[in-house]
Amino acid sequence: MRRILFFVGLVISLSSLYRNKYKLLNIFLSKKWLRRLSVAMIMRIPALREKMLFQALR
């Protein structure tokens, strides 16, 4: 019974997060230091970095 309640709670919270993903993203990226940190972390991934630089220099 406990597992079922946990699973139901997990599904409800994930669906709520998915429904409000853009609001949460805007709140997250409105802070300058969080925006800098996220860009720095993304630029460490080689495939994403190459794709972004290719689009910027095109």
PDB file of N, CA, C and O in Angstrom, chain B, residues numbered from 101:
ATOM      1  N   MET B 101       0.821  -1.191   0.000  1.00  0.00           N
ATOM      2  CA  MET B 101       0.000   0.000   0.000  1.00  0.00           C
ATOM      3  C   MET B 101       0.870   1.261   0.000  1.00  0.00           C
ATOM      4  O   MET B 101       0.551   2.256  -0.651  1.00  0.00           O
ATOM      5  N   ARG B 102       1.970   1.193   0.742  1.00  0.00           N
ATOM      6  CA  ARG B 102       2.860   2.339   0.837  1.00  0.00           C
ATOM      7  C   ARG B 102       3.525   2.639  -0.506  1.00  0.00           C
ATOM      8  O   ARG B 102       3.701   3.801  -0.875  1.00  0.00           O
ATOM      9  N   ARG B 103       3.888   1.594  -1.223  1.00  0.00           N
ATOM     10  CA  ARG B 103       4.512   1.769  -2.540  1.00  0.00           C
ATOM     11  C   ARG B 103       3.541   2.393  -3.527  1.00  0.00           C
ATOM     12  O   ARG B 103       3.925   3.237  -4.336  1.00  0.00           O
ATOM     13  N   ILE B 104       2.293   1.981  -3.462  1.00  0.00           N
ATOM     14  CA  ILE B 104       1.288   2.523  -4.375  1.00  0.00           C
ATOM     15  C   ILE B 104       1.094   4.016  -4.113  1.00  0.00           C
ATOM     16  O   ILE B 104       1.029   4.808  -5.052  1.00  0.00           O
ATOM     17  N   LEU B 105       1.001   4.398  -2.844  1.00  0.00           N
ATOM     18  CA  LEU B 105       0.851   5.814  -2.510  1.00  0.00           C
ATOM     19  C   LEU B 105       2.074   6.620  -2.932  1.00  0.00           C
ATOM     20  O   LEU B 105       1.943   7.745  -3.415  1.00  0.00           O
ATOM     21  N   PHE B 106       3.241   6.055  -2.755  1.00  0.00           N
ATOM     22  CA  PHE B 106       4.466   6.718  -3.178  1.00  0.00           C
ATOM     23  C   PHE B 106       4.472   6.908  -4.690  1.00  0.00           C
ATOM     24  O   PHE B 106       4.815   7.985  -5.179  1.00  0.00           O
ATOM     25  N   PHE B 107       4.097   5.875  -5.429  1.00  0.00           N
ATOM     26  CA  PHE B 107       4.074   5.941  -6.886  1.00  0.00           C
ATOM     27  C   PHE B 107       3.046   6.958  -7.369  1.00  0.00           C
ATOM     28  O   PHE B 107       3.325   7.721  -8.294  1.00  0.00           O
ATOM     29  N   VAL B 108       1.879   6.983  -6.767  1.00  0.00           N
ATOM     30  CA  VAL B 108       0.835   7.936  -7.140  1.00  0.00           C
ATOM     31  C   VAL B 108       1.307   9.364  -6.852  1.00  0.00           C
ATOM     32  O   VAL B 108       1.100  10.258  -7.672  1.00  0.00           O
ATOM     33  N   GLY B 109       1.925   9.581  -5.722  1.00  0.00           N
ATOM     34  CA  GLY B 109       2.459  10.896  -5.384  1.00  0.00           C
ATOM     35  C   GLY B 109       3.551  11.333  -6.338  1.00  0.00           C
ATOM     36  O   GLY B 109       3.628  12.503  -6.715  1.00  0.00           O
ATOM     37  N   LEU B 110       4.391  10.396  -6.727  1.00  0.00           N
ATOM     38  CA  LEU B 110       5.459  10.682  -7.675  1.00  0.00           C
ATOM     39  C   LEU B 110       4.893  11.071  -9.036  1.00  0.00           C
ATOM     40  O   LEU B 110       5.363  12.025  -9.655  1.00  0.00           O
ATOM     41  N   VAL B 111       3.898  10.343  -9.499  1.00  0.00           N
ATOM     42  CA  VAL B 111       3.282  10.637 -10.791  1.00  0.00           C
ATOM     43  C   VAL B 111       2.598  12.005 -10.767  1.00  0.00           C
ATOM     44  O   VAL B 111       2.704  12.770 -11.726  1.00  0.00           O
ATOM     45  N   ILE B 112       1.906  12.310  -9.684  1.00  0.00           N
ATOM     46  CA  ILE B 112       1.228  13.602  -9.577  1.00  0.00           C
ATOM     47  C   ILE B 112       2.243  14.741  -9.557  1.00  0.00           C
ATOM     48  O   ILE B 112       2.047  15.748 -10.238  1.00  0.00           O
ATOM     49  N   SER B 113       3.330  14.601  -8.786  1.00  0.00           N
ATOM     50  CA  SER B 113       4.323  15.670  -8.742  1.00  0.00           C
ATOM     51  C   SER B 113       5.050  15.828 -10.067  1.00  0.00           C
ATOM     52  O   SER B 113       5.338  16.953 -10.476  1.00  0.00           O
ATOM     53  N   LEU B 114       5.353  14.727 -10.747  1.00  0.00           N
ATOM     54  CA  LEU B 114       6.021  14.842 -12.046  1.00  0.00           C
ATOM     55  C   LEU B 114       5.112  15.482 -13.085  1.00  0.00           C
ATOM     56  O   LEU B 114       5.569  16.280 -13.903  1.00  0.00           O
ATOM     57  N   SER B 115       3.840  15.142 -13.057  1.00  0.00           N
ATOM     58  CA  SER B 115       2.922  15.765 -14.020  1.00  0.00           C
ATOM     59  C   SER B 115       2.758  17.253 -13.724  1.00  0.00           C
ATOM     60  O   SER B 115       2.631  18.056 -14.648  1.00  0.00           O
ATOM     61  N   SER B 116       2.760  17.621 -12.465  1.00  0.00           N
ATOM     62  CA  SER B 116       2.669  19.037 -12.097  1.00  0.00           C
ATOM     63  C   SER B 116       3.916  19.788 -12.561  1.00  0.00           C
ATOM     64  O   SER B 116       3.812  20.896 -13.087  1.00  0.00           O
ATOM     65  N   LEU B 117       5.080  19.199 -12.371  1.00  0.00           N
ATOM     66  CA  LEU B 117       6.318  19.822 -12.839  1.00  0.00           C
ATOM     67  C   LEU B 117       6.327  19.952 -14.354  1.00  0.00           C
ATOM     68  O   LEU B 117       6.773  20.967 -14.889  1.00  0.00           O
ATOM     69  N   TYR B 118       5.839  18.938 -15.043  1.00  0.00           N
ATOM     70  CA  TYR B 118       5.812  18.973 -16.502  1.00  0.00           C
ATOM     71  C   TYR B 118       4.850  20.051 -17.001  1.00  0.00           C
ATOM     72  O   TYR B 118       5.140  20.745 -17.975  1.00  0.00           O
ATOM     73  N   ARG B 119       3.717  20.186 -16.336  1.00  0.00           N
ATOM     74  CA  ARG B 119       2.725  21.169 -16.732  1.00  0.00           C
ATOM     75  C   ARG B 119       3.244  22.592 -16.558  1.00  0.00           C
ATOM     76  O   ARG B 119       2.899  23.478 -17.340  1.00  0.00           O
ATOM     77  N   ASN B 120       4.066  22.815 -15.543  1.00  0.00           N
ATOM     78  CA  ASN B 120       4.585  24.155 -15.241  1.00  0.00           C
ATOM     79  C   ASN B 120       6.064  24.301 -15.583  1.00  0.00           C
ATOM     80  O   ASN B 120       6.761  25.111 -14.970  1.00  0.00           O
ATOM     81  N   LYS B 121       6.550  23.536 -16.546  1.00  0.00           N
ATOM     82  CA  LYS B 121       7.985  23.522 -16.819  1.00  0.00           C
ATOM     83  C   LYS B 121       8.517  24.871 -17.285  1.00  0.00           C
ATOM     84  O   LYS B 121       9.631  25.243 -16.915  1.00  0.00           O
ATOM     85  N   TYR B 122       7.762  25.610 -18.082  1.00  0.00           N
ATOM     86  CA  TYR B 122       8.260  26.886 -18.576  1.00  0.00           C
ATOM     87  C   TYR B 122       8.245  27.960 -17.494  1.00  0.00           C
ATOM     88  O   TYR B 122       9.126  28.819 -17.468  1.00  0.00           O
ATOM     89  N   LYS B 123       7.270  27.924 -16.615  1.00  0.00           N
ATOM     90  CA  LYS B 123       7.259  28.853 -15.481  1.00  0.00           C
ATOM     91  C   LYS B 123       8.457  28.588 -14.581  1.00  0.00           C
ATOM     92  O   LYS B 123       9.126  29.521 -14.135  1.00  0.00           O
ATOM     93  N   LEU B 124       8.726  27.313 -14.315  1.00  0.00           N
ATOM     94  CA  LEU B 124       9.864  26.958 -13.467  1.00  0.00           C
ATOM     95  C   LEU B 124      11.186  27.340 -14.125  1.00  0.00           C
ATOM     96  O   LEU B 124      12.109  27.805 -13.456  1.00  0.00           O
ATOM     97  N   LEU B 125      11.271  27.140 -15.440  1.00  0.00           N
ATOM     98  CA  LEU B 125      12.484  27.498 -16.167  1.00  0.00           C
ATOM     99  C   LEU B 125      12.710  29.008 -16.143  1.00  0.00           C
ATOM    100  O   LEU B 125      13.843  29.459 -15.975  1.00  0.00           O
ATOM    101  N   ASN B 126      11.646  29.793 -16.309  1.00  0.00           N
ATOM    102  CA  ASN B 126      11.779  31.247 -16.243  1.00  0.00           C
ATOM    103  C   ASN B 126      12.196  31.709 -14.859  1.00  0.00           C
ATOM    104  O   ASN B 126      13.012  32.622 -14.732  1.00  0.00           O
ATOM    105  N   ILE B 127      11.655  31.098 -13.830  1.00  0.00           N
ATOM    106  CA  ILE B 127      12.052  31.452 -12.461  1.00  0.00           C
ATOM    107  C   ILE B 127      13.522  31.104 -12.239  1.00  0.00           C
ATOM    108  O   ILE B 127      14.270  31.878 -11.642  1.00  0.00           O
ATOM    109  N   PHE B 128      13.921  29.946 -12.722  1.00  0.00           N
ATOM    110  CA  PHE B 128      15.304  29.490 -12.555  1.00  0.00           C
ATOM    111  C   PHE B 128      16.279  30.407 -13.293  1.00  0.00           C
ATOM    112  O   PHE B 128      17.316  30.782 -12.746  1.00  0.00           O
ATOM    113  N   LEU B 129      15.949  30.765 -14.531  1.00  0.00           N
ATOM    114  CA  LEU B 129      16.869  31.553 -15.345  1.00  0.00           C
ATOM    115  C   LEU B 129      16.776  33.055 -15.076  1.00  0.00           C
ATOM    116  O   LEU B 129      17.550  33.823 -15.648  1.00  0.00           O
ATOM    117  N   SER B 130      15.869  33.485 -14.238  1.00  0.00           N
ATOM    118  CA  SER B 130      15.794  34.911 -13.919  1.00  0.00           C
ATOM    119  C   SER B 130      16.919  35.333 -12.973  1.00  0.00           C
ATOM    120  O   SER B 130      17.242  36.518 -12.882  1.00  0.00           O
ATOM    121  N   LYS B 131      17.503  34.387 -12.284  1.00  0.00           N
ATOM    122  CA  LYS B 131      18.644  34.681 -11.408  1.00  0.00           C
ATOM    123  C   LYS B 131      19.930  34.637 -12.229  1.00  0.00           C
ATOM    124  O   LYS B 131      20.219  33.645 -12.898  1.00  0.00           O
ATOM    125  N   LYS B 132      20.696  35.726 -12.167  1.00  0.00           N
ATOM    126  CA  LYS B 132      21.891  35.844 -13.009  1.00  0.00           C
ATOM    127  C   LYS B 132      22.906  34.739 -12.741  1.00  0.00           C
ATOM    128  O   LYS B 132      23.457  34.167 -13.681  1.00  0.00           O
ATOM    129  N   TRP B 133      23.156  34.437 -11.490  1.00  0.00           N
ATOM    130  CA  TRP B 133      24.186  33.441 -11.170  1.00  0.00           C
ATOM    131  C   TRP B 133      23.745  32.039 -11.574  1.00  0.00           C
ATOM    132  O   TRP B 133      24.582  31.218 -11.949  1.00  0.00           O
ATOM    133  N   LEU B 134      22.435  31.747 -11.502  1.00  0.00           N
ATOM    134  CA  LEU B 134      21.956  30.436 -11.950  1.00  0.00           C
ATOM    135  C   LEU B 134      22.033  30.315 -13.470  1.00  0.00           C
ATOM    136  O   LEU B 134      22.331  29.244 -13.999  1.00  0.00           O
ATOM    137  N   ARG B 135      21.762  31.418 -14.168  1.00  0.00           N
ATOM    138  CA  ARG B 135      21.856  31.419 -15.626  1.00  0.00           C
ATOM    139  C   ARG B 135      23.293  31.196 -16.056  1.00  0.00           C
ATOM    140  O   ARG B 135      23.556  30.418 -16.973  1.00  0.00           O
ATOM    141  N   ARG B 136      24.232  31.879 -15.394  1.00  0.00           N
ATOM    142  CA  ARG B 136      25.656  31.691 -15.717  1.00  0.00           C
ATOM    143  C   ARG B 136      26.112  30.261 -15.445  1.00  0.00           C
ATOM    144  O   ARG B 136      26.842  29.666 -16.238  1.00  0.00           O
ATOM    145  N   LEU B 137      25.674  29.725 -14.322  1.00  0.00           N
ATOM    146  CA  LEU B 137      26.051  28.365 -13.956  1.00  0.00           C
ATOM    147  C   LEU B 137      25.506  27.356 -14.956  1.00  0.00           C
ATOM    148  O   LEU B 137      26.213  26.428 -15.350  1.00  0.00           O
ATOM    149  N   SER B 138      24.248  27.529 -15.372  1.00  0.00           N
ATOM    150  CA  SER B 138      23.658  26.580 -16.316  1.00  0.00           C
ATOM    151  C   SER B 138      24.337  26.654 -17.678  1.00  0.00           C
ATOM    152  O   SER B 138      24.556  25.622 -18.313  1.00  0.00           O
ATOM    153  N   VAL B 139      24.675  27.867 -18.141  1.00  0.00           N
ATOM    154  CA  VAL B 139      25.377  27.994 -19.423  1.00  0.00           C
ATOM    155  C   VAL B 139      26.768  27.378 -19.331  1.00  0.00           C
ATOM    156  O   VAL B 139      27.215  26.715 -20.267  1.00  0.00           O
ATOM    157  N   ALA B 140      27.445  27.588 -18.226  1.00  0.00           N
ATOM    158  CA  ALA B 140      28.779  27.007 -18.053  1.00  0.00           C
ATOM    159  C   ALA B 140      28.719  25.487 -18.043  1.00  0.00           C
ATOM    160  O   ALA B 140      29.588  24.824 -18.609  1.00  0.00           O
ATOM    161  N   MET B 141      27.697  24.935 -17.403  1.00  0.00           N
ATOM    162  CA  MET B 141      27.574  23.472 -17.369  1.00  0.00           C
ATOM    163  C   MET B 141      27.221  22.909 -18.736  1.00  0.00           C
ATOM    164  O   MET B 141      27.719  21.849 -19.116  1.00  0.00           O
ATOM    165  N   ILE B 142      26.373  23.602 -19.477  1.00  0.00           N
ATOM    166  CA  ILE B 142      25.998  23.136 -20.815  1.00  0.00           C
ATOM    167  C   ILE B 142      27.193  23.199 -21.753  1.00  0.00           C
ATOM    168  O   ILE B 142      27.366  22.320 -22.598  1.00  0.00           O
ATOM    169  N   MET B 143      28.019  24.232 -21.613  1.00  0.00           N
ATOM    170  CA  MET B 143      29.167  24.375 -22.510  1.00  0.00           C
ATOM    171  C   MET B 143      30.257  23.333 -22.236  1.00  0.00           C
ATOM    172  O   MET B 143      31.194  23.201 -23.023  1.00  0.00           O
ATOM    173  N   ARG B 144      30.143  22.604 -21.141  1.00  0.00           N
ATOM    174  CA  ARG B 144      31.101  21.522 -20.870  1.00  0.00           C
ATOM    175  C   ARG B 144      30.778  20.261 -21.668  1.00  0.00           C
ATOM    176  O   ARG B 144      31.630  19.382 -21.800  1.00  0.00           O
ATOM    177  N   ILE B 145      29.579  20.162 -22.192  1.00  0.00           N
ATOM    178  CA  ILE B 145      29.178  18.988 -22.966  1.00  0.00           C
ATOM    179  C   ILE B 145      29.610  19.221 -24.417  1.00  0.00           C
ATOM    180  O   ILE B 145      29.085  20.120 -25.074  1.00  0.00           O
ATOM    181  N   PRO B 146      30.559  18.427 -24.928  1.00  0.00           N
ATOM    182  CA  PRO B 146      31.140  18.702 -26.251  1.00  0.00           C
ATOM    183  C   PRO B 146      30.123  18.747 -27.396  1.00  0.00           C
ATOM    184  O   PRO B 146      30.205  19.635 -28.245  1.00  0.00           O
ATOM    185  N   ALA B 147      29.183  17.827 -27.440  1.00  0.00           N
ATOM    186  CA  ALA B 147      28.232  17.786 -28.558  1.00  0.00           C
ATOM    187  C   ALA B 147      27.349  19.034 -28.576  1.00  0.00           C
ATOM    188  O   ALA B 147      27.101  19.600 -29.640  1.00  0.00           O
ATOM    189  N   LEU B 148      26.881  19.460 -27.420  1.00  0.00           N
ATOM    190  CA  LEU B 148      26.042  20.656 -27.352  1.00  0.00           C
ATOM    191  C   LEU B 148      26.849  21.912 -27.658  1.00  0.00           C
ATOM    192  O   LEU B 148      26.361  22.828 -28.320  1.00  0.00           O
ATOM    193  N   ARG B 149      28.089  21.948 -27.170  1.00  0.00           N
ATOM    194  CA  ARG B 149      28.934  23.109 -27.416  1.00  0.00           C
ATOM    195  C   ARG B 149      29.195  23.275 -28.911  1.00  0.00           C
ATOM    196  O   ARG B 149      29.102  24.384 -29.436  1.00  0.00           O
ATOM    197  N   GLU B 150      29.521  22.181 -29.599  1.00  0.00           N
ATOM    198  CA  GLU B 150      29.781  22.261 -31.036  1.00  0.00           C
ATOM    199  C   GLU B 150      28.534  22.681 -31.801  1.00  0.00           C
ATOM    200  O   GLU B 150      28.617  23.480 -32.733  1.00  0.00           O
ATOM    201  N   LYS B 151      27.389  22.151 -31.417  1.00  0.00           N
ATOM    202  CA  LYS B 151      26.143  22.514 -32.097  1.00  0.00           C
ATOM    203  C   LYS B 151      25.812  23.980 -31.894  1.00  0.00           C
ATOM    204  O   LYS B 151      25.395  24.655 -32.835  1.00  0.00           O
ATOM    205  N   MET B 152      25.990  24.480 -30.687  1.00  0.00           N
ATOM    206  CA  MET B 152      25.691  25.889 -30.402  1.00  0.00           C
ATOM    207  C   MET B 152      26.657  26.811 -31.131  1.00  0.00           C
ATOM    208  O   MET B 152      26.241  27.825 -31.693  1.00  0.00           O
ATOM    209  N   LEU B 153      27.943  26.471 -31.129  1.00  0.00           N
ATOM    210  CA  LEU B 153      28.922  27.311 -31.813  1.00  0.00           C
ATOM    211  C   LEU B 153      28.719  27.292 -33.314  1.00  0.00           C
ATOM    212  O   LEU B 153      28.910  28.313 -33.974  1.00  0.00           O
ATOM    213  N   PHE B 154      28.334  26.143 -33.869  1.00  0.00           N
ATOM    214  CA  PHE B 154      28.072  26.055 -35.300  1.00  0.00           C
ATOM    215  C   PHE B 154      26.913  26.962 -35.690  1.00  0.00           C
ATOM    216  O   PHE B 154      26.970  27.644 -36.713  1.00  0.00           O
ATOM    217  N   GLN B 155      25.868  26.970 -34.878  1.00  0.00           N
ATOM    218  CA  GLN B 155      24.713  27.822 -35.176  1.00  0.00           C
ATOM    219  C   GLN B 155      25.046  29.291 -34.998  1.00  0.00           C
ATOM    220  O   GLN B 155      24.536  30.128 -35.742  1.00  0.00           O
ATOM    221  N   ALA B 156      25.886  29.624 -34.035  1.00  0.00           N
ATOM    222  CA  ALA B 156      26.226  31.019 -33.787  1.00  0.00           C
ATOM    223  C   ALA B 156      27.148  31.581 -34.868  1.00  0.00           C
ATOM    224  O   ALA B 156      27.059  32.761 -35.208  1.00  0.00           O
ATOM    225  N   LEU B 157      28.020  30.752 -35.402  1.00  0.00           N
ATOM    226  CA  LEU B 157      29.001  31.211 -36.380  1.00  0.00           C
ATOM    227  C   LEU B 157      28.549  31.007 -37.823  1.00  0.00           C
ATOM    228  O   LEU B 157      29.309  31.272 -38.754  1.00  0.00           O
ATOM    229  N   ARG B 158      27.359  30.554 -38.007  1.00  0.00           N
ATOM    230  CA  ARG B 158      26.846  30.286 -39.353  1.00  0.00           C
ATOM    231  C   ARG B 158      26.546  31.511 -40.097  1.00  0.00           C
ATOM    232  O   ARG B 158      26.107  31.446 -41.245  1.00  0.00           O
TER     233      ARG B 158
END
